[in-house]
Amino acid sequence: MAHDPIFELPVLQQWMQLVITHPGGIESGLNSPEAQQQIPLEQSELESVIPRSQQLSSLDRLRVYGNAYYTRLVECLGEEFPALKFALGEENFAGFAFAYLQSYPSASYTLDDLGRNFPQFLEQTRPQDRKADWVDFLVELARLERTYADVFDSPGMEELEPFNVHQLAAIPPDQWEQLTLEPAPTLRLLELKVPVHLYATAVKNDEGPTLPQAEKTWLVVFRWDYVVRRAVDELQFRLLEQLCAGTSLGTALSETLEGSPLSQEELAIQLREWFTFWAKWRFFSGNRLQR
């Protein structure tokens, strides 16, 4: 009398995970080299591992698990990209999300990484028969919401000493060429074609958002006890961009402010306001003076 083979639980768990999470579907998962390495079998032998039920075949039972797995991942993406989901509608969003999961299967132990490549996927697969403004809006909305997720999950400045703007001011200007600032791990800069942050905020507040008109927008996204975003003018954005790239304070100031229509006195006031604000909201964790 033949007996069904007995598999160790860790082997069975690994095999089942490989089968139901395969981006090509259950059949492709069953035939994949990875699954075959765990449990080598033909599809006709599937009942020896997964018994059929009264209503469902072994293959159909696996499909139930596979569908539930992808349904849950699509739900997680919807939670990370609520404004994008609102803009597309639930059905269209689910279609984009499922296609994304086929191209970028979940490979991390944490769902925090699930949507990391979603903006890139939307850019790579942008339809050519749609209005460019609409596609730009969707891609940039996804970029913004992914940035919010990154900022929320990054190590924060909450337990660290604040950046001391007074100590910075005490460093003489002739040393600024050797002075660099260290950006906080939660600081992000976004240069956008569309002010998508207005749309995302309206969705969050249930305000019935409308599609914003294309307009150059510079955002600083940061966290202090909670996620904050702030639209800034281009001059401040360019200075922050240089400083976050590791450019010395002296070089960043000369390259960014050269040709500014502001007078020296106005620039001094503006810089003092910026640095005070940056210190308050912990844009930077410290500074280094290269010798």
C-alpha positions as CSV (number, residue, x, y, z in Angstrom):
1,M,0.0,0.0,0.0
2,A,1.5,3.4,-1.1
3,H,1.8,6.1,1.5
4,D,1.8,9.8,0.9
5,P,5.3,11.3,1.5
6,I,5.9,13.1,4.8
7,F,7.7,16.4,4.6
8,E,9.2,18.3,7.5
9,L,7.2,21.4,8.4
10,P,10.0,24.0,7.5
11,V,10.4,22.5,4.1
12,L,6.6,22.5,3.5
13,Q,6.3,26.1,4.7
14,Q,9.1,27.3,2.4
15,W,7.7,25.4,-0.5
16,M,4.2,26.8,0.0
17,Q,5.6,30.3,0.3
18,L,7.5,30.0,-2.9
19,V,4.4,28.7,-4.7
20,I,1.7,31.1,-3.6
21,T,4.0,34.2,-3.8
22,H,5.3,33.5,-7.3
23,P,4.6,36.5,-9.5
24,G,3.7,34.2,-12.4
25,G,0.9,32.5,-10.6
26,I,0.4,29.1,-8.8
27,E,1.3,26.9,-11.8
28,S,4.5,28.9,-12.5
29,G,5.3,28.7,-8.8
30,L,4.9,24.9,-8.7
31,N,7.3,24.5,-11.6
32,S,9.8,27.1,-10.5
33,P,13.3,25.8,-9.7
34,E,13.2,27.1,-6.2
35,A,10.0,25.3,-5.4
36,Q,11.1,22.1,-7.1
37,Q,14.3,22.2,-5.1
38,Q,12.2,22.1,-1.9
39,I,9.7,19.5,-3.0
40,P,10.2,18.0,-6.5
41,L,6.8,17.0,-7.9
42,E,4.6,17.2,-11.0
43,Q,1.3,19.0,-10.9
44,S,-0.5,15.7,-11.0
45,E,1.2,14.7,-7.8
46,L,0.0,17.8,-5.9
47,E,-2.6,16.0,-3.8
48,S,0.3,14.2,-2.1
49,V,1.3,17.5,-0.5
50,I,-2.0,19.5,-0.5
51,P,-5.1,17.3,-0.1
52,R,-8.2,18.3,-2.0
53,S,-11.3,19.3,-0.2
54,Q,-14.9,18.3,-1.0
55,Q,-15.4,21.5,-3.0
56,L,-11.9,22.4,-4.2
57,S,-9.0,20.6,-6.0
58,S,-5.5,20.9,-4.5
59,L,-4.6,23.5,-7.2
60,D,-7.7,25.6,-6.4
61,R,-6.9,25.5,-2.7
62,L,-3.5,26.9,-3.5
63,R,-5.1,29.6,-5.7
64,V,-7.2,30.7,-2.8
65,Y,-4.1,31.3,-0.7
66,G,-2.3,33.0,-3.7
67,N,-5.3,35.3,-4.3
68,A,-5.5,36.2,-0.6
69,Y,-1.8,36.9,-0.5
70,Y,-1.9,39.4,-3.4
71,T,-5.2,40.9,-2.2
72,R,-3.5,41.7,1.1
73,L,-0.4,43.2,-0.6
74,V,-2.7,45.4,-2.8
75,E,-4.5,46.6,0.3
76,C,-1.2,47.5,1.9
77,L,-0.2,49.5,-1.1
78,G,-3.6,51.3,-0.9
79,E,-2.8,52.2,2.7
80,E,0.6,53.6,1.7
81,F,-0.7,55.5,-1.3
82,P,-4.2,56.7,-0.3
83,A,-4.2,59.8,-2.4
84,L,-3.0,57.9,-5.5
85,K,-5.7,55.3,-4.9
86,F,-8.3,58.1,-4.6
87,A,-7.1,59.7,-7.9
88,L,-7.2,56.4,-9.8
89,G,-10.2,54.9,-8.3
90,E,-10.1,51.6,-6.4
91,E,-10.4,49.3,-9.4
92,N,-7.7,51.1,-11.5
93,F,-5.4,51.3,-8.5
94,A,-5.7,47.6,-7.8
95,G,-4.8,46.9,-11.5
96,F,-1.7,49.1,-11.3
97,A,-0.8,47.6,-7.9
98,F,-1.1,44.0,-9.1
99,A,1.0,44.8,-12.2
100,Y,3.6,46.4,-10.0
101,L,3.8,43.3,-7.8
102,Q,4.4,41.2,-10.8
103,S,7.4,43.4,-11.8
104,Y,8.6,44.0,-8.3
105,P,7.7,41.0,-6.1
106,S,7.8,41.5,-2.4
107,A,11.2,40.3,-1.3
108,S,11.5,41.9,2.2
109,Y,10.6,40.6,5.6
110,T,8.8,44.0,6.2
111,L,5.9,45.6,4.4
112,D,7.7,48.9,4.8
113,D,9.7,48.2,1.7
114,L,6.7,47.0,-0.4
115,G,6.0,50.3,-2.2
116,R,9.6,51.5,-2.5
117,N,9.7,51.0,-6.3
118,F,6.0,51.9,-7.1
119,P,6.8,55.5,-8.3
120,Q,9.6,54.1,-10.5
121,F,7.2,51.5,-11.9
122,L,4.6,54.1,-12.8
123,E,7.3,56.1,-14.5
124,Q,8.6,53.1,-16.4
125,T,5.1,52.0,-17.6
126,R,3.6,55.5,-18.2
127,P,1.1,55.2,-21.0
128,Q,1.9,57.2,-24.1
129,D,-1.8,57.7,-25.0
130,R,-2.6,59.7,-21.9
131,K,-2.2,63.4,-21.3
132,A,1.3,64.1,-20.0
133,D,0.0,66.3,-17.2
134,W,-2.2,63.6,-15.8
135,V,0.6,61.0,-15.9
136,D,3.1,63.5,-14.3
137,F,0.5,64.1,-11.6
138,L,0.2,60.4,-10.8
139,V,3.9,59.7,-10.8
140,E,4.7,62.7,-8.6
141,L,1.8,61.9,-6.2
142,A,3.3,58.4,-5.8
143,R,6.7,60.0,-5.2
144,L,5.3,62.2,-2.5
145,E,3.4,59.5,-0.7
146,R,6.4,57.2,-0.8
147,T,8.5,60.0,0.6
148,Y,6.1,60.4,3.5
149,A,6.5,56.7,4.2
150,D,10.3,56.9,4.1
151,V,10.3,59.9,6.4
152,F,7.9,58.2,8.8
153,D,10.1,55.1,9.0
154,S,13.5,56.7,9.1
155,P,15.4,57.1,12.3
156,G,14.3,60.4,13.8
157,M,15.9,63.3,15.6
158,E,13.5,63.1,18.5
159,E,16.1,61.8,21.0
160,L,19.1,63.8,19.7
161,E,20.4,67.2,20.6
162,P,19.1,69.9,18.3
163,F,21.4,71.6,15.8
164,N,22.9,74.7,17.5
165,V,22.5,77.6,15.2
166,H,24.3,79.9,17.6
167,Q,27.4,77.8,17.5
168,L,27.2,77.8,13.8
169,A,26.9,81.6,13.7
170,A,30.1,81.8,15.9
171,I,32.2,80.1,13.2
172,P,34.0,82.9,11.3
173,P,33.1,83.2,7.5
174,D,36.7,82.5,6.5
175,Q,36.2,78.9,7.7
176,W,32.9,78.3,5.9
177,E,34.7,76.7,3.0
178,Q,35.7,73.9,5.4
179,L,32.3,73.7,7.1
180,T,29.7,71.1,6.1
181,L,26.3,70.4,7.6
182,E,25.0,66.9,8.3
183,P,21.4,66.5,7.2
184,A,18.9,64.7,9.5
185,P,18.0,61.2,8.4
186,T,14.4,62.2,8.0
187,L,15.1,65.2,5.7
188,R,13.9,64.9,2.0
189,L,13.8,67.3,-0.8
190,L,11.3,67.0,-3.7
191,E,11.3,69.1,-6.9
192,L,7.9,68.7,-8.5
193,K,6.1,69.8,-11.7
194,V,2.7,69.7,-9.9
195,P,1.8,70.8,-6.3
196,V,0.6,67.3,-5.5
197,H,1.0,67.9,-1.7
198,L,-2.2,70.1,-1.9
199,Y,-4.1,67.2,-3.4
200,A,-2.8,64.7,-0.9
201,T,-3.7,67.0,2.0
202,A,-7.2,67.4,0.6
203,V,-7.7,63.6,0.4
204,K,-6.5,63.2,3.9
205,N,-8.9,65.9,5.1
206,D,-11.9,64.5,3.1
207,E,-12.1,67.8,1.2
208,G,-13.0,66.5,-2.2
209,P,-9.7,67.4,-4.0
210,T,-9.5,68.7,-7.5
211,L,-6.6,68.1,-9.9
212,P,-4.0,70.8,-9.3
213,Q,-2.6,72.8,-12.3
214,A,1.0,72.2,-13.2
215,E,3.2,74.5,-11.3
216,K,6.9,74.2,-10.3
217,T,6.9,73.2,-6.6
218,W,9.8,72.8,-4.1
219,L,9.0,70.7,-1.1
220,V,11.0,70.0,2.1
221,V,9.6,66.9,3.9
222,F,10.8,66.3,7.4
223,R,9.7,64.8,10.7
224,W,9.6,66.1,14.2
225,D,7.2,64.0,16.3
226,Y,5.1,63.7,13.2
227,V,5.4,64.0,9.4
228,V,5.5,67.6,8.2
229,R,5.9,69.0,4.7
230,R,6.6,72.5,3.7
231,A,6.6,74.3,0.3
232,V,9.6,76.6,0.0
233,D,10.9,79.0,-2.6
234,E,13.5,77.8,-5.1
235,L,16.4,79.8,-3.6
236,Q,16.0,78.1,-0.2
237,F,15.5,74.7,-1.9
238,R,18.7,75.1,-3.9
239,L,20.7,76.0,-0.9
240,L,19.3,73.0,1.1
241,E,20.0,70.8,-2.0
242,Q,23.7,71.9,-2.0
243,L,24.1,71.4,1.8
244,C,22.5,68.0,1.8
245,A,24.8,66.9,-1.0
246,G,27.8,67.6,1.2
247,T,28.8,70.9,-0.3
248,S,30.6,73.2,2.1
249,L,28.6,76.1,3.5
250,G,30.8,78.7,1.8
251,T,30.6,77.1,-1.6
252,A,26.8,76.5,-1.3
253,L,26.2,80.1,-0.3
254,S,28.3,81.6,-3.1
255,E,26.9,79.3,-5.8
256,T,23.3,79.5,-4.7
257,L,23.0,83.2,-3.9
258,E,25.1,84.5,-6.8
259,G,22.9,86.7,-8.9
260,S,20.1,86.9,-6.3
261,P,18.1,90.1,-6.6
262,L,18.2,90.5,-2.9
263,S,20.5,93.0,-1.3
264,Q,23.3,91.9,1.1
265,E,21.2,93.1,4.0
266,E,18.1,91.3,2.8
267,L,20.1,88.1,2.2
268,A,21.5,88.2,5.7
269,I,18.0,88.5,7.2
270,Q,16.7,85.7,4.9
271,L,19.6,83.4,5.8
272,R,19.1,84.1,9.5
273,E,15.4,83.2,9.2
274,W,16.1,80.0,7.3
275,F,18.8,78.7,9.7
276,T,16.6,79.5,12.6
277,F,13.7,77.5,11.1
278,W,16.0,74.7,10.1
279,A,17.4,74.5,13.6
280,K,13.9,74.6,15.1
281,W,12.7,71.7,13.0
282,R,16.0,69.7,13.1
283,F,16.8,69.7,9.4
284,F,20.4,69.1,10.3
285,S,22.0,66.9,13.0
286,G,25.3,68.7,13.3
287,N,28.2,70.2,11.4
288,R,31.8,69.3,10.7
289,L,34.7,71.6,10.2
290,Q,37.3,70.1,7.9
291,R,40.9,70.9,8.9
